[in-house]
Amino acid sequence: MNIDILSFLPGFLHAFLQNLWMAFIVLLIGLILGAPLARIVHCKYVLHTLVMGFITLLRSLPVFIAMYIILGALTMNVSINESNIFSIPVLALIGGLCFSSVSGAFDAALDYLKLRDAGEIRQSLLIVPNIFRLFVNLASTTAVGAAIGVKEAVNFALVTAEQFSNNADRLIIVSFVSLFFVSFVLVNRWLLNMLVKNRLGN
């Protein structure tokens, strides 16, 4: 059985939509929590020291470890191979990614507030590409969900690869998926950098 990338691609891209919607949900949660926390720190409210400690904790815990901690807390006798949109693995992945999302949104919002108050209005608008950059990073990081059975692009590719007895075909699939995710990040970063340069140059 030989791999046909053209027949593999539609299913893979459909699975990648799962990565995108999970990243969007995580980004939304990050903005809802991160922006108010940034304001607390910026305005030096009573809890600002506690908030900084909390953000430091979020930054220090890797997504993979956070995901497994949450998975262990959520699941007892529940199968991790569920495919529901609200399955335990999906919730664990979203929860793990929220660590990065909240801290990333916090940083972007805090920079915006500082630049705005300093009168650097144009510079403060960099919050928009910064948030999109955060979304791109989250979308690529959702691939770690394949380790716990989340039905997304990498999981789809691995399941497809298992259907081939030829190691060369499996290698082609893995290489294609790796190249796809790297290209997704690099192309979006390049477009963002071009957009920022053009906006700041006008």
Secondary structure as GFF3:
##gff-version 3
##sequence-region A 1 202
A	DSSP	alpha_helix	5	42	.	.	.	ID=ss1
A	DSSP	alpha_helix	48	60	.	.	.	ID=ss2
A	DSSP	alpha_helix	63	74	.	.	.	ID=ss3
A	DSSP	alpha_helix	88	117	.	.	.	ID=ss4
A	DSSP	alpha_helix	121	124	.	.	.	ID=ss5
A	DSSP	alpha_helix	127	141	.	.	.	ID=ss6
A	DSSP	three_ten_helix	142	148	.	.	.	ID=ss7
A	DSSP	alpha_helix	153	161	.	.	.	ID=ss8
A	DSSP	alpha_helix	167	201	.	.	.	ID=ss9
###
